[in-house]
């Protein structure tokens, strides 16, 4: 079933008109029509079933709230060194599917890619739209927020677990820190990733002084766009999947 995020308040057994952008997507692109059902997520982040009453305007009867939980039990905030080319888009889309709560980018010392300051606002708008599409596609209840942060701001962020995905830790055989952090059942987790050139020793020591812990993500050195996706997958396995 198709899911849409709406700014309208959702209450069971009420009739509401949805925004023109949703009307266009649902009716013109997906060719839904009267009687079809869809899922809506409103400002309360609680999905509801809804039935289309009229296509233009797109008027729906709001049904019961859906109880199936799709959010990761750990609010994961990824902070990625600005990568080259279209990789930021890929990180935003895939990390949203995998459950990230927030995604930030930072101007890392060893990054070759730089974002012109006058283009950042437009970039973030595009990333936010990509995140919304991915959140709808993956049946999330929350669209992750996307922004740009500085190293100094990173040192002041709070979370139950604050990790640095560090390639040098992986090369030194570090395999326990992520599992140990997850064993403490954090409700929130920040993970920092370097760009293609990796993290500089100054960045790592600055973050360590602020309480961040370096972790290895296995013996293979992953591409800058792969490492955050690995971390989210590992968090899912360690917090959502169960054996017999
Ligand atoms: N240029 C670096 C090198 O040659 O060692 C590799 C950088 S890697 C492409 C980009 C980022 O992904 C790293 O800075 C780190 O944050 C993360 N990363 C990749 N593989 C990792 C691993 N096995 N363990 C921890 N972090 C990893």
Boltz pocket constraint, residues with backbone or C-beta under 6 A from the ligand:
constraints:
  - pocket:
      binder: B
      contacts: [[A, 164], [A, 165], [A, 166], [A, 167], [A, 169], [A, 170], [A, 192], [A, 193], [A, 194], [A, 195], [A, 196], [A, 197], [A, 198], [A, 199], [A, 215], [A, 216], [A, 217], [A, 218], [A, 219], [A, 220], [A, 221], [A, 222], [A, 223], [A, 224], [A, 227]]
      max_distance: 6.0
